[in-house]
Amino acid sequence: MRFQEVVKKAFVIVGYSSVGKWDGELVYPIPSLWKRAQSFIGQEGVDRIVGICLSPRSNQYFYTCGIEIDCVDFHKVGEDMTLHTFPEQKYVVFTHRGQAKNIPATYGEIWRVFDRNGYCIKEGMPEIEIVRTDLFGKEECHDYEMEIWIPVE
């Protein structure tokens, strides 16, 4: 599995959040948060939806799904939404290709490659999942793609 190292500048995300847990094949409540984030599609300048997971590689987590915005803008925060800011951080970036139901298998491969290459997760930083808005509704297609960004020391 191929990957690249990227330094991501500081960013702000606004979206829908919930605590969750990994329970075998179920990743509660991630699918429902992605569905809610579809409301951002069609807004000016929105070409991708972003998922943020704290803490990475954990069975219990806090997940936010929404959009990146240029700065802290409380006018973009609607009822039941959250806003988060994150500092500049180095990531290793992988790409999942194929049906969304195979994302857990992709993560298994990511962790094998991650460990084999001696990376360590940067604590307190988010794992990031990015999907282009033109791929929404195509989760069962073989050409569906999602970028997965893992924060590293």
C-alpha positions in Angstrom: 0.0 0.0 0.0 1.4 3.3 -1.1 1.4 6.5 1.1 3.0 9.9 1.3 4.1 12.2 4.1 2.4 15.6 4.2 2.5 18.6 6.5 -1.0 20.0 6.9 -1.3 23.6 7.9 -3.5 24.6 10.8 -7.2 24.1 10.0 -10.7 24.6 11.3 -13.6 22.2 10.8 -17.3 22.7 11.5 -19.7 19.7 11.5 -21.7 17.1 13.3 -20.1 15.2 16.2 -20.6 12.3 18.5 -18.8 9.8 20.6 -18.5 6.4 19.0 -17.1 2.9 19.3 -15.8 0.2 17.1 -17.8 -2.9 17.6 -16.6 -5.6 15.2 -18.0 -4.5 11.8 -20.1 -1.7 13.1 -18.5 1.8 13.4 -21.3 3.6 15.3 -22.1 6.5 14.7 -19.9 7.4 11.7 -22.3 6.5 8.9 -25.0 8.7 10.4 -22.6 11.6 10.8 -21.5 11.3 7.1 -25.2 11.3 6.1 -25.8 14.5 8.1 -22.8 16.1 6.6 -24.3 15.7 3.1 -26.2 18.9 3.9 -23.0 20.8 3.2 -22.9 19.6 -0.4 -23.9 22.3 -2.8 -22.7 25.1 -0.6 -20.3 27.5 -2.3 -16.7 26.3 -2.2 -17.5 22.8 -0.7 -15.9 20.1 -2.8 -15.1 17.6 0.0 -16.4 16.4 3.3 -14.0 15.8 6.1 -14.2 13.3 9.0 -12.1 13.8 12.1 -11.4 11.1 14.6 -9.9 11.6 18.1 -8.2 9.4 19.1 -6.8 7.5 16.1 -6.5 3.7 16.3 -8.8 3.5 19.3 -12.0 1.4 19.8 -13.7 4.4 21.5 -13.5 7.9 19.9 -14.9 11.3 19.3 -15.8 11.8 15.6 -16.8 14.9 13.7 -17.9 15.0 10.1 -18.2 18.3 8.2 -16.2 20.8 6.2 -13.0 22.7 6.6 -13.5 26.5 6.8 -10.9 29.3 6.4 -11.2 30.6 10.0 -13.2 30.4 13.1 -16.6 31.6 11.9 -19.4 31.1 14.4 -22.0 32.1 11.8 -21.3 28.7 10.1 -22.1 26.8 13.3 -25.7 25.7 13.3 -27.7 24.0 16.0 -26.2 20.6 17.0 -22.9 21.4 15.3 -19.4 21.7 16.7 -16.3 23.7 15.6 -12.7 22.5 16.1 -9.3 24.0 15.4 -6.2 22.0 14.9 -2.5 23.1 14.6 -0.1 22.3 11.8 0.8 18.6 11.8 2.7 16.0 9.9 0.6 13.1 8.5 1.1 10.0 6.5 -1.7 9.9 3.8 -3.2 6.7 2.4 -6.0 6.2 -0.1 -8.8 3.7 0.2 -10.1 2.7 -3.2 -13.2 0.5 -3.6 -16.5 0.0 -2.0 -17.0 1.8 1.4 -17.9 -1.6 3.1 -14.2 -2.5 2.6 -12.8 0.5 4.5 -12.2 -1.6 7.7 -10.0 -3.9 5.6 -8.1 -0.9 4.3 -7.5 0.3 7.8 -6.1 -3.1 8.7 -3.6 -2.8 5.9 -2.8 0.8 6.8 -1.9 -0.2 10.4 0.4 -3.0 9.1 2.2 -0.6 6.8 2.2 2.1 9.5 3.8 -0.2 12.0 6.2 -1.8 9.5 7.6 1.7 8.6 8.2 2.6 12.3 5.6 5.4 12.6 4.1 6.5 15.9 0.8 8.3 16.2 1.0 11.9 17.4 -1.2 11.9 20.5 -3.9 14.6 20.7 -4.0 15.0 17.0 -6.9 13.9 14.7 -7.0 11.1 12.1 -8.6 12.7 9.0 -10.8 11.1 6.4 -11.6 13.1 3.2 -14.2 12.3 0.5 -14.8 14.4 -2.6 -18.4 15.5 -2.8 -18.8 14.1 -6.3 -18.4 10.6 -4.7 -21.3 10.9 -2.3 -23.9 8.3 -3.2 -21.3 6.1 -4.9 -20.1 4.3 -1.8 -20.9 0.9 -3.3 -18.9 1.6 -6.5 -15.5 0.1 -7.1 -14.0 3.5 -8.0 -15.1 5.1 -4.7 -12.1 6.8 -2.9 -11.3 8.2 0.5 -8.1 9.7 1.7 -7.0 8.6 5.2 -4.5 10.9 7.1 -2.8 9.5 10.1 -1.0 12.0 12.4 2.7 11.1 13.2 5.4 12.1 15.6 
